[in-house]
Amino acid sequence: MDAIYTKVAEFMTDSVVFTAKASVDKYNKPTFANTSTTVTGRLIYDTVKSKDVQGVEVVDIGRFITYGPATSITVGHRMVVGADTFTINGVDNIADENGAHHTVIRFGR
């Protein structure tokens, strides 16, 4: 079983930085914490329409797939890839018969 996870890990070579929302300013714009979390996974750019957590139709620019349940990442985080910053439209924890398997983070502008 460990050999399968080793092969899957070979495809997850992209690094993404996530920063949690700290608060909102007087103009209701989010401010973010000074600490960040770097997560490795697979970055896939694919434009699709989806719905965010409030049910509003949005355009996803791509998905970031990470091994294991990264449940600490929420739509309140900011996602940074290189010099580009993205908003998170949705976080889906995918499970199989053995429990949580991987997390899919859908992102847009």
C-alpha positions in Angstrom: 0.0 0.0 0.0 2.9 2.4 0.8 4.2 1.9 -2.7 1.0 3.4 -4.2 1.3 6.5 -2.0 4.9 7.0 -3.0 3.9 6.9 -6.7 1.1 9.4 -6.1 3.5 11.7 -4.2 5.7 11.9 -7.4 2.9 13.8 -9.1 2.5 16.3 -6.3 5.5 18.6 -6.7 3.9 22.1 -6.8 4.1 24.3 -3.7 1.4 26.8 -2.8 1.4 29.3 0.1 -1.9 29.8 2.1 -2.5 32.7 4.4 -5.4 32.9 6.7 -7.8 35.9 6.9 -7.2 37.8 10.1 -10.0 40.4 10.0 -11.7 42.9 7.8 -10.8 46.6 7.6 -13.2 49.6 7.8 -14.0 49.1 4.1 -14.9 45.5 4.6 -11.8 44.3 2.8 -10.1 41.2 4.3 -6.7 41.6 6.0 -4.5 38.6 6.3 -2.2 37.2 9.0 1.6 37.5 8.9 2.0 33.8 9.1 1.5 31.4 6.2 1.4 27.7 5.4 3.2 26.1 2.5 1.5 23.0 1.1 2.7 20.7 -1.7 0.4 19.1 -4.2 -0.7 19.2 -7.8 -1.7 22.5 -9.4 -4.0 22.2 -12.4 -5.1 25.2 -14.4 -8.6 24.5 -15.9 -11.3 27.2 -16.2 -14.7 25.9 -15.2 -17.9 27.4 -13.7 -18.9 26.3 -10.3 -20.7 27.5 -7.2 -19.0 29.0 -4.1 -19.9 28.2 -0.5 -22.8 30.7 -0.7 -24.2 29.2 -3.8 -23.2 32.0 -6.1 -21.9 31.0 -9.6 -18.2 31.7 -9.9 -15.4 30.9 -12.4 -12.7 28.6 -11.1 -9.3 29.2 -12.8 -8.0 25.9 -11.5 -7.7 23.3 -8.7 -5.0 22.5 -6.3 -5.0 18.8 -5.1 -3.1 17.9 -2.0 -2.6 14.5 -0.5 -4.4 13.9 2.8 -7.1 16.0 4.5 -5.9 19.6 4.6 -8.9 20.7 6.6 -7.2 23.7 8.1 -7.4 25.4 4.6 -10.8 27.2 4.2 -12.4 29.7 1.8 -11.2 32.3 4.2 -7.6 31.8 3.2 -5.6 33.5 0.4 -3.7 31.4 -2.0 -0.3 32.5 -3.5 1.4 30.8 -6.4 4.7 32.6 -7.3 3.7 36.3 -7.8 -0.1 35.5 -8.3 -2.7 35.7 -5.6 -6.0 33.8 -5.8 -9.2 33.6 -3.8 -10.4 30.2 -2.8 -13.9 29.3 -4.1 -14.3 25.9 -2.4 -12.5 23.2 -0.4 -13.6 19.6 -0.9 -12.2 16.8 1.3 -12.5 13.6 -0.8 -12.8 10.3 1.1 -12.8 6.7 0.2 -13.5 3.5 2.3 -10.3 4.2 4.4 -11.3 7.8 5.3 -10.0 11.1 4.0 -7.8 10.7 1.0 -7.1 14.1 -0.6 -8.3 17.7 -0.6 -9.3 19.6 -3.7 -9.0 23.4 -3.4 -10.9 25.3 -6.2 -9.5 28.8 -6.8 -10.2 31.9 -8.9 -9.5 35.6 -9.1 
